[in-house]
Amino acid sequence: MEIRIGLANTPRELSFESDESADAVKSAVTDALEAGTSHLSFTDSKGNSFVVPTAAITFVEVGTDQSRRVGFVA
């Protein structure tokens, strides 16, 4: 699924594909913000790691678990 994270004072958002479920991502972000953790880390589907400061997070958009459809719709 695609994850997009908006960061304060940056013109672009961080966007990547993840193999984690939507619920796992939501709970990780919520837990980090509620606990006052200074950083949150993510790993994309290619194995790259991202460390995001929680104070700079403006929004987190979690895509759906559905795969893209291929073909024509009549």
MDTraj code that builds the backbone (N, CA, C; nanometers):
import mdtraj as md
import numpy as np

residues = "MET GLU ILE ARG ILE GLY LEU ALA ASN THR PRO ARG GLU LEU SER PHE GLU SER ASP GLU SER ALA ASP ALA VAL LYS SER ALA VAL THR ASP ALA LEU GLU ALA GLY THR SER HIS LEU SER PHE THR ASP SER LYS GLY ASN SER PHE VAL VAL PRO THR ALA ALA ILE THR PHE VAL GLU VAL GLY THR ASP GLN SER ARG ARG VAL GLY PHE VAL ALA".split()
xyz = np.array([
    [0.0820, -0.1161, 0.0000],
    [0.0000, 0.0000, 0.0000],
    [0.0872, 0.1235, 0.0000],
    [0.0329, 0.2331, -0.0470],
    [0.1093, 0.3579, -0.0528],
    [0.0884, 0.4371, 0.0758],
    [0.1964, 0.4922, 0.1264],
    [0.1921, 0.5768, 0.2452],
    [0.2493, 0.7127, 0.2066],
    [0.1771, 0.8189, 0.2434],
    [0.2250, 0.9548, 0.2196],
    [0.2286, 1.0260, 0.3538],
    [0.3396, 1.0926, 0.3825],
    [0.3569, 1.1647, 0.5077],
    [0.3931, 1.3086, 0.4751],
    [0.3120, 1.4009, 0.5245],
    [0.3410, 1.5423, 0.5079],
    [0.4297, 1.5902, 0.6209],
    [0.5288, 1.6695, 0.5866],
    [0.6232, 1.7208, 0.6856],
    [0.6200, 1.8728, 0.6867],
    [0.6238, 1.9314, 0.8064],
    [0.6208, 2.0767, 0.8205],
    [0.7443, 2.1389, 0.7569],
    [0.7248, 2.2544, 0.6968],
    [0.8313, 2.3349, 0.6358],
    [0.9017, 2.2659, 0.5191],
    [0.8344, 2.1724, 0.4541],
    [0.8878, 2.1104, 0.3328],
    [0.7796, 2.1154, 0.2252],
    [0.8174, 2.1463, 0.1019],
    [0.7163, 2.1596, -0.0034],
    [0.6603, 2.0269, -0.0543],
    [0.7294, 1.9175, -0.0301],
    [0.6835, 1.7874, -0.0799],
    [0.6632, 1.6918, 0.0358],
    [0.5813, 1.5889, 0.0105],
    [0.5608, 1.4889, 0.1137],
    [0.6459, 1.3662, 0.0860],
    [0.6663, 1.2859, 0.1886],
    [0.7387, 1.1602, 0.1777],
    [0.6387, 1.0546, 0.1328],
    [0.6659, 0.9877, 0.0227],
    [0.5740, 0.8896, -0.0328],
    [0.6499, 0.7612, -0.0644],
    [0.5944, 0.6471, -0.0198],
    [0.6590, 0.5189, -0.0451],
    [0.5574, 0.4057, -0.0343],
    [0.5934, 0.2908, -0.0888],
    [0.5109, 0.1704, -0.0821],
    [0.5567, 0.0854, 0.0353],
    [0.4610, 0.0293, 0.1091],
    [0.4934, -0.0518, 0.2257],
    [0.4190, -0.1849, 0.2196],
    [0.4797, -0.2876, 0.2794],
    [0.4163, -0.4182, 0.2870],
    [0.3344, -0.4346, 0.4149],
    [0.3401, -0.3356, 0.5056],
    [0.2646, -0.3421, 0.6298],
    [0.1161, -0.3162, 0.6038],
    [0.0310, -0.3653, 0.6944],
    [-0.1122, -0.3424, 0.6801],
    [-0.1467, -0.1992, 0.7205],
    [-0.2615, -0.1529, 0.6777],
    [-0.3056, -0.0174, 0.7097],
    [-0.3227, -0.0008, 0.8604],
    [-0.3758, -0.1028, 0.9269],
    [-0.3956, -0.0946, 1.0716],
    [-0.2632, -0.0862, 1.1459],
    [-0.1615, -0.1577, 1.0991],
    [-0.0306, -0.1546, 1.1641],
    [0.0326, -0.0166, 1.1513],
    [0.0204, 0.0460, 1.0362],
    [0.0763, 0.1798, 1.0152],
    [0.0022, 0.2817, 1.1005],
    [-0.1308, 0.2742, 1.1015],
    [-0.2101, 0.3678, 1.1808],
    [-0.1776, 0.3561, 1.3293],
    [-0.1675, 0.2343, 1.3783],
    [-0.1394, 0.2170, 1.5209],
    [0.0025, 0.2619, 1.5561],
    [0.0992, 0.2399, 1.4677],
    [0.2359, 0.2840, 1.4933],
    [0.2439, 0.4360, 1.5021],
    [0.1757, 0.5048, 1.4117],
    [0.1763, 0.6513, 1.4121],
    [0.1029, 0.7037, 1.5351],
    [-0.0137, 0.6481, 1.5635],
    [-0.0919, 0.6925, 1.6785],
    [-0.0169, 0.6699, 1.8086],
    [0.0430, 0.5530, 1.8248],
    [0.1178, 0.5222, 1.9468],
    [0.2371, 0.6157, 1.9650],
    [0.3075, 0.6447, 1.8566],
    [0.4243, 0.7329, 1.8650],
    [0.3836, 0.8754, 1.9022],
    [0.2735, 0.9240, 1.8455],
    [0.2289, 1.0595, 1.8760],
    [0.1761, 1.0704, 2.0187],
    [0.1027, 0.9687, 2.0635],
    [0.0485, 0.9712, 2.1996],
    [0.1579, 0.9565, 2.3048],
    [0.2604, 0.8774, 2.2760],
    [0.3679, 0.8539, 2.3721],
    [0.4703, 0.9672, 2.3736],
    [0.4632, 1.0557, 2.2742],
    [0.5591, 1.1660, 2.2682],
    [0.6960, 1.1230, 2.2177],
    [0.7010, 1.0163, 2.1409],
    [0.8264, 0.9684, 2.0834],
    [0.8816, 1.0736, 1.9878],
    [1.0121, 1.0916, 1.9873],
    [1.0707, 1.1963, 1.9029],
    [1.0803, 1.1560, 1.7560],
    [1.0952, 1.0254, 1.7273],
    [1.1091, 0.9791, 1.5893],
    [1.0240, 0.8555, 1.5654],
    [0.9886, 0.8349, 1.4408],
    [0.9112, 0.7194, 1.3978],
    [0.9802, 0.6622, 1.2751],
    [0.9968, 0.5315, 1.2690],
    [1.0662, 0.4730, 1.1536],
    [0.9725, 0.3840, 1.0731],
    [0.9937, 0.3857, 0.9418],
    [0.9174, 0.3042, 0.8476],
    [1.0146, 0.2308, 0.7570],
    [0.9717, 0.1185, 0.7028],
    [1.0490, 0.0446, 0.6034],
    [0.9602, 0.0220, 0.4829],
    [1.0105, 0.0562, 0.3633],
    [0.9300, 0.0382, 0.2435],
    [0.9430, -0.1037, 0.1902],
    [0.8728, -0.1312, 0.0820],
    [0.8700, -0.2662, 0.0250],
    [1.0029, -0.3070, -0.0372],
    [1.0932, -0.2105, -0.0607],
    [1.2246, -0.2408, -0.1170],
    [1.3307, -0.2582, -0.0098],
    [1.2947, -0.2344, 0.1173],
    [1.3891, -0.2494, 0.2266],
    [1.4544, -0.1205, 0.2718],
    [1.4189, -0.0074, 0.2102],
    [1.4726, 0.1221, 0.2525],
    [1.4069, 0.1648, 0.3827],
    [1.4823, 0.2290, 0.4701],
    [1.4297, 0.2755, 0.5983],
    [1.4166, 0.4268, 0.5981],
    [1.3106, 0.4759, 0.6634],
    [1.2850, 0.6190, 0.6762],
    [1.2640, 0.6495, 0.8233],
    [1.3334, 0.7501, 0.8742],
    [1.3166, 0.7965, 1.0113],
    [1.2563, 0.9361, 1.0031],
    [1.1382, 0.9528, 1.0634],
    [1.0634, 1.0774, 1.0538],
    [1.0482, 1.1375, 1.1932],
    [1.0831, 1.2643, 1.2127],
    [1.0597, 1.3277, 1.3424],
    [0.9098, 1.3518, 1.3616],
    [0.8555, 1.3063, 1.4722],
    [0.7109, 1.3166, 1.4933],
    [0.6648, 1.4616, 1.5070],
    [0.7508, 1.5496, 1.5533],
    [0.7130, 1.6903, 1.5679],
    [0.6880, 1.7563, 1.4324],
    [0.7450, 1.7022, 1.3246],
    [0.7317, 1.7611, 1.1920],
    [0.6165, 1.7016, 1.1106],
    [0.5502, 1.5984, 1.1616],
    [0.4428, 1.5332, 1.0861],
    [0.3199, 1.6230, 1.0828],
    [0.2721, 1.6526, 0.9610],
    [0.1501, 1.7318, 0.9464],
    [0.0315, 1.6442, 0.9092],
    [0.0552, 1.5380, 0.8320],
    [-0.0509, 1.4418, 0.8014],
    [0.0118, 1.3096, 0.7614],
    [-0.0667, 1.2015, 0.7738],
    [-0.0264, 1.0694, 0.7272],
    [-0.1434, 1.0132, 0.6485],
    [-0.1193, 0.9805, 0.5226],
    [-0.2217, 0.9221, 0.4370],
    [-0.1842, 0.7775, 0.4089],
    [-0.2750, 0.6872, 0.4446],
    [-0.2511, 0.5447, 0.4244],
    [-0.3455, 0.4974, 0.3153],
    [-0.2901, 0.4393, 0.2080],
    [-0.3703, 0.3895, 0.0982],
    [-0.4416, 0.2604, 0.1353],
    [-0.5184, 0.2096, 0.0432],
    [-0.5919, 0.0860, 0.0659],
    [-0.5048, -0.0347, 0.0362],
    [-0.5478, -0.1496, 0.0853],
    [-0.4751, -0.2738, 0.0617],
    [-0.5071, -0.3354, -0.0740],
    [-0.5998, -0.2757, -0.1485],
    [-0.6405, -0.3310, -0.2773],
    [-0.5329, -0.3076, -0.3814],
    [-0.5127, -0.4075, -0.4670],
    [-0.4170, -0.3924, -0.5753],
    [-0.4846, -0.3189, -0.6921],
    [-0.4016, -0.2680, -0.7810],
    [-0.4537, -0.1952, -0.8962],
    [-0.5184, -0.2924, -0.9939],
    [-0.6277, -0.2462, -1.0541],
    [-0.6941, -0.3272, -1.1543],
    [-0.6284, -0.3072, -1.2907],
    [-0.6239, -0.4122, -1.3671],
    [-0.5660, -0.4057, -1.4996],
    [-0.6741, -0.4443, -1.5991],
    [-0.6855, -0.3697, -1.7061],
    [-0.7850, -0.4031, -1.8078],
    [-0.8758, -0.2860, -1.8357],
    [-0.9796, -0.3144, -1.9141],
    [-1.0740, -0.2120, -1.9549],
    [-1.2067, -0.2331, -1.8865],
    [-1.2731, -0.1228, -1.8561],
    [-1.4058, -0.1286, -1.7944],
    [-1.5058, -0.0899, -1.9018],
    [-1.6066, -0.1729, -1.9201],
    [-1.7080, -0.1454, -2.0232],
    [-1.8197, -0.0620, -1.9720],
])
top = md.Topology()
chain = top.add_chain()
for i, resn in enumerate(residues, 1):
    res = top.add_residue(resn, chain, resSeq=i)
    for name in ("N", "CA", "C"):
        top.add_atom(name, md.element.get_by_symbol(name[0]), res)
traj = md.Trajectory(xyz[None], top)
